[in-house]
Amino acid sequence: MTGTSSNQDADRKTRVTVLVALAANLVIAVAKAVGGLLAGSPALLSEAAHSVADSMNEVFLLAALRRSRRPADRRHPFGYGKERFFWSLLAAVGIFVMGGCFSFFQGFEALRNGAEEKFSGYVAGLAVLGVALLAEGLSLVRALYQVRRQGLGMDGLRDPALRTVVAEDGTAVLGVTLAIVGMALHMATGQVVWEASASLAIGALLVYVAYRLGRETRDQLIGEAADAESSGRIRALLQAQPEIDSVEALFTMKMGLDSLLVAARIDLVPGLESERVEEVAVRIKRSIASTVPGTGQIFLDVTDRPAEEARESPAATGERGGA
């Protein structure tokens, strides 16, 4: 119950973080679009598309948080934990298509056709970007604060929803900075190439972030093994059992953010009675569940080798490697 309560509390905090990012992006998207149209600014319009993409992605992430916690049923006996990865993958695709591709389009259009410079509109556009930078920065601070509170560190962001928000907000801050620089240089030099270059840089940044997020989420979606530390602890626990002669194979797969499937093929020492084998299996499963939190499904393929085979094995003759 404690683990479930902790998971629900973490989800609640992540939901608040996503809602903060969604509210900021919706307001900023409208402001950027209006400012971009008034100024005729490709960089600002690229940033508007970026904010629209982020807003849509936050909706995906809210769906991920809600749907991934549904309990297991007959059609999905292992639960719905992987929905978190699926919706996060859609968010990465959204960043690529709606943000990156539109930014490239705006940049190439500006280089080909130029952009009409309106001084008053550019001043308004820069003001909008300044406000956007503040709002995006506050949203990023909120996301990083949650990461720090959960003690994850940037390399330990297991939750794809929180990881996506951090990546989006960090990219947004950098993207707004690029747009400000591009607009300012366009105003100062009268050369649209600066602003077009800013749009292309924003597009490249979004495509890169989308690729990284998509690759990480893909690995989780198709079935990622447990981390090396958890796998090592499970294997060490199995090998330490006096009734186990050898661990032939160990397989693990993440079924959700905090749900792990474990399957092991083990050889027992010869001569154990069937009742004893059952007791050993139950004890081992309980030990694994208590050693690695979140281990929800544990399968043991147990074999009791004949005494003749055991006497001929390296374990019986003292030839086991490393012994």
Residue pairs with C-beta under 8 A, 6 or more apart in sequence:
3 258
3 293
3 294
7 257
7 258
8 69
10 150
10 159
11 65
11 69
13 146
13 149
13 150
14 65
14 146
14 159
14 161
14 162
14 165
15 62
15 65
17 142
17 143
17 146
17 162
17 165
18 58
18 61
18 62
18 65
18 161
18 165
19 58
19 62
20 139
20 142
21 54
21 58
21 139
21 142
21 143
21 165
21 168
21 169
22 55
22 58
22 59
22 62
24 135
24 136
24 138
24 139
25 51
25 52
25 54
25 55
25 58
25 139
25 172
26 51
26 55
27 135
28 51
28 131
28 132
28 135
28 136
29 48
29 51
29 52
29 54
29 55
31 128
31 131
31 132
32 44
32 45
32 47
32 48
32 51
32 128
32 129
32 132
33 45
33 48
34 128
35 41
35 44
35 121
35 124
35 125
35 127
35 128
35 129
36 42
36 44
36 45
36 47
36 48
36 125
37 45
38 118
38 121
38 124
38 125
39 118
39 121
39 122
39 124
39 125
39 183
40 115
40 116
40 117
40 118
40 121
41 115
41 121
41 122
41 125
41 179
41 183
41 186
41 195
42 106
42 107
42 109
42 110
42 115
42 192
42 195
42 196
42 199
43 106
43 178
43 179
43 182
43 183
43 195
43 196
43 198
43 199
43 202
44 125
44 128
44 129
44 179
44 183
45 106
46 102
46 103
46 106
46 107
46 175
46 179
46 198
46 199
46 202
46 203
47 129
47 132
47 175
47 176
47 179
47 202
49 98
49 99
49 102
49 103
49 106
50 99
50 103
50 171
50 172
50 175
50 202
50 206
51 132
51 172
52 98
53 94
53 95
53 97
53 98
53 99
53 206
54 95
54 99
54 168
54 172
56 91
56 94
56 98
57 90
57 91
57 94
57 95
57 164
57 168
58 165
60 87
60 88
60 90
60 91
60 94
61 87
61 88
61 91
61 161
61 164
61 165
63 87
64 83
64 84
64 85
64 86
64 87
64 88
64 160
64 161
65 84
65 161
67 80
67 83
67 84
67 87
68 80
68 81
68 82
68 83
68 84
68 87
68 256
68 257
69 80
70 79
70 80
70 83
71 79
72 78
72 79
72 80
78 255
78 259
78 261
78 297
79 255
79 256
79 259
79 296
80 256
81 254
81 255
81 256
81 257
81 258
81 259
82 220
82 221
82 255
82 256
84 159
84 160
84 161
84 256
84 257
85 160
85 217
85 220
85 221
86 221
87 161
88 160
88 161
88 163
88 164
88 213
88 217
89 214
89 217
89 218
89 221
91 164
91 213
92 164
92 210
92 211
92 213
92 214
92 217
93 210
93 214
95 168
95 206
95 209
95 210
95 213
96 206
96 207
96 210
96 211
96 214
99 203
99 206
99 210
100 203
100 204
100 206
100 207
100 210
101 203
102 203
103 199
103 200
103 202
103 203
103 206
104 199
104 200
104 203
106 196
106 199
107 196
107 197
107 198
107 199
107 200
107 202
107 203
108 196
108 200
110 192
110 195
110 196
110 199
111 192
111 193
111 196
114 192
115 186
115 192
115 195
115 196
117 186
117 187
117 190
117 192
119 187
122 183
122 186
122 187
125 183
126 180
126 183
126 184
129 176
129 179
129 180
129 183
130 180
132 172
132 176
133 173
133 176
133 177
133 180
136 169
136 172
136 173
136 176
137 173
139 165
139 169
139 172
140 166
140 169
140 170
140 172
140 173
143 162
143 165
143 166
143 169
144 166
146 162
147 153
147 154
147 157
147 162
147 166
152 158
154 166
157 163
157 166
158 257
159 257
160 213
160 216
160 217
160 220
160 257
163 213
163 216
164 213
167 209
167 212
167 213
168 209
171 205
171 206
171 209
174 205
175 202
175 205
175 206
178 198
178 201
178 202
178 205
179 198
179 202
181 194
181 198
182 194
182 195
182 196
182 197
182 198
182 199
182 201
183 195
183 198
185 191
185 194
185 195
186 192
186 194
186 195
220 254
223 253
223 254
224 253
224 254
225 231
225 251
225 252
225 253
225 254
226 234
226 252
226 253
226 254
226 260
226 262
226 292
230 252
230 260
230 292
231 250
231 252
233 291
233 292
234 250
234 252
234 262
234 264
234 288
234 291
234 292
235 247
235 250
237 284
237 287
237 288
237 291
238 244
238 247
238 250
238 264
238 266
238 284
238 288
239 247
241 280
241 284
242 269
243 268
243 269
243 272
243 276
243 280
244 266
244 267
244 268
244 269
244 284
245 266
245 267
245 268
245 269
245 270
245 305
245 310
245 313
245 315
246 266
246 267
246 313
246 315
247 264
247 265
247 266
248 265
248 266
248 267
249 264
249 265
250 262
250 263
250 264
250 265
251 262
251 263
251 264
252 260
252 261
252 262
252 263
253 260
253 261
254 260
254 261
255 261
255 296
255 297
258 293
258 294
259 294
259 296
259 297
260 292
260 294
260 295
260 296
260 297
261 295
261 296
261 297
261 298
261 299
262 288
262 292
262 295
262 297
262 298
262 299
263 298
263 299
263 300
263 301
264 299
264 300
264 301
265 301
265 303
266 300
266 301
266 302
266 303
267 303
267 304
267 305
268 277
268 280
268 302
268 303
268 304
268 305
269 310
270 304
270 305
270 306
270 307
270 309
270 310
271 304
271 307
272 280
272 304
277 302
277 304
281 300
281 302
284 300
285 298
285 300
288 295
288 298
289 295
289 298
305 313
310 316
311 317
314 320
314 321
